[in-house]
């Protein structure tokens, strides 16, 4: 039997609030990674056309945002 979710408080209002919060976090996370993928593809395309190093700068920025430190 799969584990059932355990709520810290009883009541429908709390359950709805927890579900809505989790759903919003999931949706924003999904949009974040779709946006990063789209910008990454655009950076690769610009690099191939203009012979720049935009993709490497983009990766360094994303690592800094995700991990809070500069890329190694």
N, C-alpha and C positions, 0 to 999 in steps of 0.2 A: 504494500500500500504506500503510495507516495506521501511525503510529509505535507501536512496541511499548514496554511499560513497561520501564524499566531499573532493576534493583535494585542497591544498593550492595554487597550481600554475596550469596554463593551459599548455597543451602540452603533447604529447605522451611520450617523454623522461622522464619527471618527473613521470608520472603514472607507467611506466615500472620500474623505479628505486624504487618507493615506493612498488610496488607489489613484486619485487625481494627481497627487504630487508625484507618485512614481511614474505615471503616464507622461506627465509634462517633462520630467527628467529624461525619460527614455526618448521622447520625441526630440527634445533639444540636442541630446547626444547624437542621435541619428542624423539630424540636420547638420550638426557640426562636422561629422565625418564625411558626409556627402559634399559639403562645401569645401573641405580640405582636399578631397579627391578631385573635384572640379578645378580648383585653383592649381593643384599639382599638375594636372594634365595641361592646363593653359601654360604653366611655367615651362613644361617640357617642350611644348609646341613653340613657344617664344625662343627658347634656347636653341632649338634646331634651326629656326629661321634666321635669328639675329646673332647666333654664336655667342650668347651671353652665359653667365653663370647664375641665372635667376633661380633655377631649381635648387641649387645648393643653398642659396640664401633662404629660400622658402623652407627647406627642410630644417635649417638651423632655427628659423623662427618658430616653426611648429614644435620642435623639440623643446625650445625655451618655454613656449606656452604650456605644453603638456607636462614638462618635468620641472619647470622653474629654474633651469640653469642653461648655460650655453652648450652648444654641441661640441663634442670632442673631436 
